[in-house]
Amino acid sequence: MSDVWEIPFLNPKAKERVGYPAQKPVELLERIVRISTDAGDTVLGPFCGSGTTMVAAELINRKGIGIDISQDAVEIAEERLKKPCKTESRLLKTGIEAYKTKSDIERAILNQLDCDVVQRNKGIDGFLKKYYKNAPVAVKIQKATENFNDAVELLNNAGKKKKCSATILIRTQDDSLAINIPSNMIIIDDYKTQLQHKLVQFLPNVSDLYTE
Ligand SMILES: C[S@@+](CC[C@H](N)C(=O)[O-])C[C@H]1O[C@@H](n2cnc3c(N)ncnc32)[C@H](O)[C@@H]1O
């Protein structure tokens, strides 16, 4: 076990979720209880909230005693302990690597723009780490399967949802230009497209090199 634990937050539909505001994942409390006690020991949760510590204790054969100043918390914890359960995390099972969908080139571009990477989102590949005009700036890299217009539309819609002040589209294919590029969208050609443009500019016939 390393000294940094990666434990996913509870998703809204997780079966262990009981709606208590400060509820922690059973996975977290289970690890803490496991490394600090032996089977059969008794664990005290003096600020037990929804009872996660006692649920974890119960699931790995420890006894639990909970205390909380809030009557609501006590009732929720009691109810929860009638059927202690833990949500299996698909992320932990499959490993974080399985969720990383970016190619090396895409990662390099996002890295050079100093972005936080976003996985599994059709419209956004990352956000600049710095805000512009007090709002996020979304970045998208055009996919090989998308034409330019589709990429513009996907990014524009996603950027609106995230209330972005600006968006950046990295154009990876030299196909037709979009008719309506939103005024807050910046278009930047990727390295390959820029190189092709330069070559074609100086050696007009070089475009034959790129026809497949
Ligand atoms: C962060 S929550 C615990 C959440 C819990 N780990 C869970 O997963 O649900 C802290 C709890 O401490 C309780 N608390 C605050 N002051 C307290 C006190 N003086 N005595 C007992 N409980 C207290 C609150 O009611 C709250 O439920």
The ligand as a MOL file (V3000), in Angstrom:
LIG
                    3D

  0  0  0     0  0            999 V3000
M  V30 BEGIN CTAB
M  V30 COUNTS 27 29 0 0 0
M  V30 BEGIN ATOM
M  V30 1 C -17.8690 14.5740 9.1410 0
M  V30 2 S -19.2930 13.9260 9.9620 0 CHG=1
M  V30 3 C -18.9230 12.2240 10.0050 0
M  V30 4 C -19.3120 11.5390 8.7040 0
M  V30 5 C -19.0680 10.0460 8.6890 0
M  V30 6 N -17.6650 9.7360 8.5540 0
M  V30 7 C -19.8580 9.3860 7.5560 0
M  V30 8 O -19.2920 8.7160 6.6860 0
M  V30 9 O -21.0780 9.5770 7.5320 0 CHG=-1
M  V30 10 C -19.0030 14.4740 11.6000 0
M  V30 11 C -20.1040 14.1520 12.5710 0
M  V30 12 O -19.7300 14.6080 13.8540 0
M  V30 13 C -20.9290 14.8960 14.5730 0
M  V30 14 N -20.5750 15.7460 15.7250 0
M  V30 15 C -20.2020 17.0310 15.7580 0
M  V30 16 N -19.9540 17.4370 17.0150 0
M  V30 17 C -20.1690 16.3580 17.8150 0
M  V30 18 C -20.0510 16.1240 19.2190 0
M  V30 19 N -19.6930 17.1020 20.0540 0
M  V30 20 N -20.3010 14.9140 19.6770 0
M  V30 21 C -20.6700 13.9150 18.8350 0
M  V30 22 N -20.8080 14.0650 17.5050 0
M  V30 23 C -20.5510 15.2770 17.0000 0
M  V30 24 C -21.7920 15.5790 13.5360 0
M  V30 25 O -23.1570 15.4710 13.8700 0
M  V30 26 C -21.4380 14.7890 12.2570 0
M  V30 27 O -22.3820 13.7640 12.0110 0
M  V30 END ATOM
M  V30 BEGIN BOND
M  V30 1 1 1 2
M  V30 2 1 2 3
M  V30 3 1 2 10
M  V30 4 1 3 4
M  V30 5 1 4 5
M  V30 6 1 5 6
M  V30 7 1 5 7
M  V30 8 2 7 8
M  V30 9 1 7 9
M  V30 10 1 10 11
M  V30 11 1 11 12
M  V30 12 1 11 26
M  V30 13 1 12 13
M  V30 14 1 13 14
M  V30 15 1 13 24
M  V30 16 1 14 15
M  V30 17 1 14 23
M  V30 18 2 15 16
M  V30 19 1 16 17
M  V30 20 1 17 18
M  V30 21 2 17 23
M  V30 22 1 18 19
M  V30 23 2 18 20
M  V30 24 1 20 21
M  V30 25 2 21 22
M  V30 26 1 22 23
M  V30 27 1 24 25
M  V30 28 1 24 26
M  V30 29 1 26 27
M  V30 END BOND
M  V30 END CTAB
M  END
